[in-house]
Amino acid sequence: MYLLLVFRAMRNFIVVGHKATTTPSFSLEDIPGTSGRLDILCRAVTAAFVISHGIRKDVCVYLVLLGGEIPKTIRLVGETLRHLNPDERTTAALLKKALAVPATPEWAMSTSGIFVRTGGLAEVLTDLKDAKLIYLREDGADIRGLDAPGKDSSLSGEAAFILGDHTGMTPEEEALIEQAGARVVSLGATSLHADHCIVLINWFLDTNVFMSG
Ligand SMILES: C[S@@+](CC[C@H](N)C(=O)[O-])C[C@H]1O[C@@H](n2cnc3c(N)ncnc32)[C@H](O)[C@@H]1O
């Protein structure tokens, strides 16, 4: 009798919302129009976590919100995440609760598996300095080149995927990402929605034996 130990490396997704509100004063009746496009980030959360009849436990999402006086980051942790449903409104309601929590530079828990703090992309990149950083951009290296076993470029182990919103990424952010040592990787020349990219990355990691840990 064999004991099969399956280790699933952590998958992190970082999504930057350049206009995304840092306050809870947006309307759940009009999320795109009142929240600085928090709807994009809600769809990214769904794509990262939600599977048929469950939540991915090995996923962590960082939402970098830059549409306020000071940046805030919301972190969602699959292992303990509760109350997430597939619909955008429920996710927005969870984020609204998180934004009502007084934020400091230390993580504070809002609801189970959801944390908030002040700080933006630089702080998240510091948190994830030991992960393989992958910046997703249309003109990057083909992701299919990353899958060879034993290659430095392989995605085995903890990885963090960095994505922009509808406005992409600023030159300053790109400089930060480059300094952090991220590889620039593409899913093809066609510009996709960030949540669709996340679905493809999850599929890629699910189906690639060399990357699943
Ligand atoms: C809607 S796209 C941004 C569109 C476009 N870059 C712009 O600035 O208008 C959102 C994010 O998804 C990611 N993305 C979209 N298509 C991609 C592709 N084909 N390969 C890799 N990443 C992609 C990038 O991180 C991008 O910043």
The ligand as a Gaussian input file, in Angstrom:
#p B3LYP/6-31G(d) Opt

LIG

0 1
 C       -7.564000      44.228000     -19.703000
 S       -5.854000      43.847000     -19.580000
 C       -5.117000      45.431000     -19.793000
 C       -5.284000      45.908000     -21.167000
 C       -4.126000      46.682000     -21.757000
 N       -2.835000      46.164000     -21.360000
 C       -4.222000      48.137000     -21.431000
 O       -3.357000      48.670000     -20.755000
 O       -5.195000      48.737000     -21.828000
 C       -5.645000      43.533000     -17.875000
 C       -4.385000      42.784000     -17.521000
 O       -4.507000      41.440000     -17.932000
 C       -3.228000      40.932000     -18.261000
 N       -3.286000      40.453000     -19.636000
 C       -4.262000      40.684000     -20.551000
 N       -4.038000      40.003000     -21.666000
 C       -2.891000      39.305000     -21.480000
 C       -2.134000      38.391000     -22.278000
 N       -2.516000      38.087000     -23.503000
 N       -1.016000      37.854000     -21.745000
 C       -0.622000      38.162000     -20.489000
 N       -1.313000      39.009000     -19.687000
 C       -2.427000      39.572000     -20.170000
 C       -2.220000      42.047000     -18.071000
 O       -1.621000      41.921000     -16.792000
 C       -3.114000      43.278000     -18.143000
 O       -2.566000      44.380000     -17.435000

